[in-house]
């Protein structure tokens, strides 16, 4: 439940429901009816040890010990509200879940077992809480007083490492299903979706194959390539339908691209994705999804003939110091080409950057470096893998989520103390594993005040 991010580059901003938090806490603290337990297949069950919290990718609890009928069984525990979530999250196809020995659920089901990647049957336990579990008084850290900065940073650095390792393992697992360039392309789209349109952007990668795109670019004259990319991205996304005309603010530009899309879609057998719903409400004008797709066209144009993943890996492992690596990435991912300042969608915006510094830094920390380390580990290149871990500590600080600003404020820690994205990502991971779950009673930071 907590670590269910199957088949995507970046985990969504997932908000656990109160029942999900309650179920997790009930299992963690053993506050459920433990006498005369039976699985849904009517096998007698005893919980010897609930296992250890998993703070990385994979099942919720590791190395649990249970007595199933008269057999002592050791393995992992996965928790969901509903039994079908096991399949919805793709755990039945994920090798990371092959050691699960018990699926703990809260809602009734007609199923008696689930199956894993090896088609082995796994028992199901319908959990009966012993009491109504009330959350702790929220944010007791408000009353702790100023934190010990050094002690705080030591804990947060540990969670920064855990976050990077979790993302690397997630990437490595997904690279077993996707071609590296296609997976990296998913990451680019995820990043450009910001908070409101990440899922919608990722759906574009489901139908737009990078190999085919680059084959088409080879056949496109140099001076037409940028307009070709804009048309392809906006056309496949479905944004060249009249439903989105009002967001363009320039009928001539919209009509020209719409006509070009009709030609290209027929010529190359392309079609728009159906079922995508882009969000515009609450999105800064410069980050509107159609403008982000135009920015993506610029980025791909800047990188051509190299592909995004290929270029980033070549740059990262070029032997240059990391400051020069970042400067090169800025040149390609931030600086537009052509008549950008006169572009119909952007000429009213003050900034001419394709991506802001904070967004680029978050891309490096959350997508590029985990991708590079995962590939290095698959290729058994220990030197490159170590370089990724080293550089992860050097990324300049990215954007502070509001919840992290509040988190630091409660601990009386000035944001200026978070001087790298490494520390910021550690704060985000710690918040995910404690504050989001309302596990104030086991917070590691209390004795650092």
C-alpha positions in Angstrom: 0.0 0.0 0.0 2.6 2.5 1.1 5.1 1.6 -1.6 2.7 1.0 -4.5 4.1 2.8 -7.5 4.1 0.3 -10.2 5.2 1.1 -13.7 5.7 4.8 -13.4 8.8 7.0 -13.2 7.9 9.2 -10.3 5.4 8.3 -7.6 2.3 10.5 -7.7 1.5 12.8 -4.8 -0.4 10.1 -3.3 -2.6 11.0 -0.3 -3.5 8.0 1.8 -7.0 7.9 3.1 -7.8 7.8 6.8 -8.8 4.1 6.5 -5.5 3.3 4.8 -3.5 5.1 7.5 -5.6 3.3 10.1 -5.0 -0.1 8.6 -1.3 0.5 8.4 -1.1 1.6 12.0 -3.3 -1.2 13.3 -0.9 -3.8 11.8 2.2 -1.9 12.9 1.1 -1.7 16.5 -0.7 -5.0 16.7 -4.1 -3.5 17.6 -6.2 -6.2 16.0 -7.9 -9.4 17.2 -5.1 -11.9 17.3 -6.9 -14.9 18.8 -8.4 -17.7 16.7 -7.3 -16.0 13.4 -8.1 -17.7 10.2 -7.3 -16.8 6.6 -10.1 -16.5 4.0 -9.3 -20.1 2.9 -10.1 -21.2 6.6 -6.4 -22.0 7.5 -5.6 -21.3 11.2 -3.1 -18.4 11.5 -1.0 -16.9 14.3 1.1 -13.8 14.0 4.5 -14.3 15.7 6.1 -11.1 14.3 4.4 -8.5 12.1 7.7 -7.8 10.4 9.7 -4.6 10.0 8.5 -1.4 8.3 9.8 -1.3 4.7 11.1 2.2 4.0 12.1 1.3 0.4 10.3 -0.2 -2.6 8.4 -3.4 -2.2 6.0 -4.8 0.4 4.9 -2.8 3.4 6.5 -5.1 6.0 9.5 -7.4 5.7 10.7 -10.5 7.4 7.5 -11.3 9.2 7.0 -14.6 11.0 3.6 -16.3 11.0 2.3 -19.8 11.9 0.1 -21.0 9.1 -1.7 -24.2 10.1 1.1 -26.1 11.8 3.9 -24.6 9.7 6.2 -21.7 10.6 6.5 -19.3 7.7 8.8 -16.3 7.2 8.3 -13.7 4.6 6.8 -10.3 3.7 3.4 -8.7 4.4 1.5 -6.5 2.0 -1.5 -4.4 3.2 -4.4 -3.0 1.2 -7.9 -1.8 1.9 -9.3 -4.0 -0.9 -8.1 -7.3 -2.1 -8.2 -6.3 -5.8 -5.6 -3.6 -5.1 -3.0 -6.3 -5.3 -3.7 -6.7 -9.0 -4.5 -3.0 -9.7 -1.0 -2.1 -8.4 0.6 -4.8 -10.5 2.1 -6.8 -7.6 1.2 -10.1 -9.3 3.7 -9.2 -12.0 6.4 -7.7 -9.8 9.3 -9.9 -8.6 9.7 -7.6 -5.5 6.5 -9.1 -4.1 7.5 -12.8 -4.6 8.3 -13.2 -0.9 4.9 -12.0 0.3 3.4 -14.7 2.6 0.2 -12.8 3.7 -2.1 -10.2 2.1 -3.8 -8.2 4.8 -7.0 -6.4 3.8 -9.9 -4.5 5.5 -12.8 -4.9 3.1 -14.6 -8.2 2.5 -13.9 -10.2 -0.7 -15.1 -13.4 -2.3 -11.5 -14.4 -3.1 -9.6 -17.0 -1.1 -6.1 -16.4 -2.4 -4.0 -14.0 -4.5 -1.2 -15.1 -6.8 2.3 -13.7 -7.2 4.7 -13.4 -10.2 5.5 -17.1 -9.9 1.8 -18.0 -9.8 2.1 -19.1 -6.2 -1.0 -18.7 -4.1 -0.8 -16.4 -1.1 -3.2 -16.4 1.8 -5.5 -13.5 2.7 -6.3 -12.1 6.1 -9.3 -10.0 6.7 -8.2 -7.8 9.6 -10.6 -7.2 12.5 -9.5 -4.1 14.5 -9.6 -4.6 18.2 -10.6 -1.0 18.7 -11.4 2.1 16.8 -7.9 3.5 16.2 -7.6 7.2 16.8 -4.8 9.2 15.3 -2.3 10.9 17.6 -2.7 14.5 18.4 -1.4 15.9 15.1 1.8 17.9 15.0 3.0 17.6 18.6 6.3 18.9 17.1 4.8 22.3 17.3 5.5 22.2 21.0 9.0 20.8 21.0 11.0 24.0 20.6 14.0 24.6 18.3 15.6 21.4 16.9 19.2 20.4 17.1 20.2 21.1 13.5 23.1 18.6 13.4 21.0 15.8 14.8 18.1 16.7 12.5 20.4 16.6 9.5 21.9 13.2 10.4 18.4 11.7 10.4 17.3 13.4 7.3 20.5 12.4 5.4 19.6 8.8 6.2 16.2 9.2 4.7 17.6 11.0 1.7 19.7 7.9 1.0 16.7 5.7 1.5 14.7 7.8 -1.0 17.4 7.6 -3.6 17.8 3.9 -3.1 14.0 3.4 -3.3 13.8 5.4 -6.5 16.7 3.5 -8.0 15.2 0.1 -7.2 11.8 1.2 -8.6 13.6 2.3 -11.8 15.6 -0.9 -12.1 12.4 -2.9 -11.7 10.6 -0.9 -14.4 13.5 -1.1 -16.8 12.7 -4.8 -17.0 9.5 -3.8 -18.7 10.4 -0.7 -20.7 13.1 0.2 -23.1 15.4 2.7 -21.4 14.7 5.6 -23.7 11.0 5.1 -23.6 11.1 5.0 -19.8 13.2 8.2 -19.6 10.7 9.9 -21.9 8.0 8.9 -19.4 10.1 10.8 -16.8 10.3 13.9 -19.0 6.6 13.9 -19.4 6.0 13.3 -15.8 8.2 16.2 -14.8 6.4 18.5 -17.3 3.0 17.6 -15.9 3.9 19.3 -12.6 1.4 18.4 -9.8 -1.9 18.6 -11.7 -1.2 16.9 -15.0 1.4 14.2 -14.4 -0.9 11.2 -15.1 -2.3 12.9 -18.2 1.2 13.6 -19.5 2.4 10.0 -18.9 -0.4 8.7 -21.0 1.2 10.4 -24.0 4.2 8.2 -23.6 2.0 5.1 -23.7 1.2 5.8 -27.4 4.2 7.8 -28.6 7.1 5.5 -29.2 10.5 7.2 -29.1 12.0 5.0 -31.7 9.2 5.9 -34.2 9.4 9.6 -33.3 13.1 9.7 -34.1 12.6 7.8 -37.3 10.1 10.5 -38.3 12.5 13.3 -37.3 15.2 11.8 -39.6 12.9 12.3 -42.5 11.9 15.9 -41.5 13.9 18.8 -42.9 16.0 20.7 -40.3 14.0 23.9 -40.5 10.7 22.1 -40.1 11.7 19.9 -37.1 10.6 22.1 -34.3 7.1 22.8 -35.7 6.8 19.1 -36.5 7.5 18.2 -32.8 5.0 20.8 -31.6 2.3 19.4 -33.9 3.0 15.8 -32.9 3.0 16.4 -29.2 -0.1 18.6 -29.2 -1.9 16.4 -31.7 -1.3 13.1 -29.9 -2.3 14.7 -26.6 -5.7 15.7 -28.1 -5.1 19.4 -27.5 -5.7 20.3 -31.1 -9.4 19.6 -30.7 -11.7 22.6 -30.4 -12.3 21.8 -26.7 -8.8 23.3 -26.0 -8.9 26.2 -28.6 -9.7 28.8 -25.9 -6.5 28.0 -24.0 -4.2 28.9 -27.0 -5.3 32.5 -27.3 -4.2 32.6 -30.9 -6.6 31.1 -33.5 -4.1 31.5 -36.3 -1.5 29.3 -34.5 -4.1 26.8 -33.4 -5.7 26.4 -36.8 -2.3 26.1 -38.5 -1.2 23.3 -36.2 -4.6 21.6 -36.5 -4.3 21.5 -40.2 -0.7 20.2 -40.0 -1.8 17.5 -37.6 -4.5 16.3 -40.0 -1.8 15.8 -42.6 0.8 14.2 -40.3 -1.7 11.9 -38.5 -2.9 10.5 -41.9 0.6 10.3 -43.4 2.2 8.4 -40.4 -0.9 6.6 -39.0 -1.0 8.6 -35.8 -3.9 9.2 -33.5 -4.8 11.3 -30.5 -4.9 9.6 -27.1 -8.5 9.2 -25.8 -9.6 9.7 -22.2 -7.0 12.3 -21.2 -8.3 15.1 -19.1 -5.9 18.0 -18.7 -6.2 20.3 -15.7 -5.9 24.1 -16.2 -7.5 25.3 -13.0 -5.0 26.2 -10.3 -2.1 25.9 -12.8 0.3 28.8 -13.4 -0.2 30.1 -16.9 3.4 29.3 -18.0 2.9 25.7 -16.7 -0.3 25.0 -18.5 -0.1 21.6 -20.2 -0.1 22.8 -23.8 2.7 25.1 -23.0 4.7 22.4 -21.3 4.3 20.2 -24.4 5.6 23.0 -26.6 8.6 23.3 -24.1 9.1 19.5 -24.5 9.3 20.0 -28.3 12.0 22.6 -27.7 14.0 20.3 -25.4 13.8 17.4 -27.9 14.8 19.8 -30.7 17.8 21.0 -28.6 19.0 17.4 -28.0 18.5 16.0 -31.5 20.0 13.8 -33.0 20.7 12.4 -29.5 17.8 11.0 -27.5 17.1 12.5 -24.0 18.4 9.5 -22.0 21.4 9.0 -24.2 22.4 12.7 -24.0 21.9 12.8 -20.2 24.0 9.7 -19.6 26.8 10.8 -21.9 26.9 14.2 -20.1 26.8 12.6 -16.6 29.6 10.1 -17.3 31.7 12.5 -19.5 34.3 12.9 -16.8 33.4 16.6 -16.2 32.9 17.9 -12.7 29.2 18.0 -11.6 28.9 21.7 -11.9 29.8 21.5 -15.5 27.3 18.6 -16.0 24.5 20.8 -14.5 25.6 23.7 -16.7 25.3 21.5 -19.8 21.9 20.2 -18.8 20.7 23.8 -18.3 21.9 24.7 -21.7 19.8 21.9 -23.3 16.8 21.8 -21.0 16.4 25.5 -20.2 17.5 27.5 -23.2 15.1 27.7 -26.1 16.1 27.8 -29.7 14.6 29.6 -32.7 12.2 32.6 -32.3 11.1 31.5 -28.8 10.5 35.0 -27.5 8.1 35.6 -30.3 6.3 32.3 -29.9 2.5 32.8 -29.9 2.1 31.0 -26.6 5.0 32.6 -24.7 5.7 36.1 -25.9 3.6 37.5 -23.0 5.7 35.6 -20.4 8.6 37.4 -18.7 10.8 34.3 -18.4 12.2 32.7 -21.6 13.4 29.5 -19.8 11.9 26.2 -20.8 12.3 25.0 -17.2 13.0 26.8 -14.0 16.1 26.0 -11.9 14.1 24.3 -9.2 12.3 22.0 -11.6 15.5 21.0 -13.4 17.1 20.2 -10.0 14.2 18.0 -9.1 14.4 16.3 -12.4 18.1 15.5 -11.8 17.4 14.2 -8.3 14.3 12.2 -9.0 14.6 11.0 -12.5 18.1 11.3 -14.1 20.3 10.1 -11.2 18.0 7.1 -10.2 17.8 6.2 -13.9 21.6 6.4 -14.4 22.3 4.4 -11.2 19.7 1.7 -12.1 21.2 1.3 -15.6 24.7 1.2 -14.1 23.8 -1.5 -11.7 22.2 -3.6 -14.4 25.4 -3.2 -16.5 27.5 -3.9 -13.4 29.4 -0.7 -13.7 30.2 0.0 -10.0 32.2 3.2 -10.8 29.2 4.9 -12.5 26.8 3.7 -9.8 29.0 5.2 -7.1 29.3 8.4 -9.1 25.5 8.7 -9.2 25.3 8.4 -5.4 28.0 10.9 -5.0 26.4 13.4 -7.3 23.0 13.0 -5.7 24.4 14.8 -2.7 25.5 17.8 -4.9 22.3 18.8 -6.6 21.3 22.3 -5.8 18.1 22.7 -3.8 14.8 22.4 -5.7 11.3 23.5 -5.0 10.0 23.3 -1.4 6.5 21.7 -1.2 4.3 23.7 1.1 4.0 20.7 3.5 7.8 20.6 3.9 7.8 24.4 4.7 5.2 23.6 7.4 7.3 20.6 8.6 10.4 22.8 9.0 8.4 25.6 10.6 7.1 23.2 13.3 10.6 22.2 14.1 11.8 25.8 14.1 14.3 25.0 11.3 15.0 27.8 8.8 14.6 26.6 5.2 18.1 28.1 4.5 19.5 25.2 6.5 18.3 22.9 3.7 21.2 23.7 1.3 20.9 20.9 -1.1 18.3 18.9 -2.9 19.7 15.9 -1.1 18.5 17.2 2.2 15.2 18.4 0.7 14.5 15.0 -0.7 15.3 13.5 2.7 12.7 15.8 4.3 10.2 14.7 1.7 10.9 11.0 2.4 10.8 11.4 6.1 7.4 13.2 5.8 6.1 10.5 3.6 7.0 7.7 6.1 6.0 9.4 9.3 3.9 12.6 9.0 1.7 11.4 6.1 0.9 8.3 8.2 0.4 10.3 11.4 3.0 8.2 13.2 3.9 11.0 15.6 4.3 8.5 18.5 7.4 6.9 16.9 8.9 10.1 15.3 12.7 9.9 15.4 13.0 13.7 15.6 11.5 14.2 19.0 14.7 13.6 20.9 16.5 16.0 18.5 14.8 19.0 20.2 
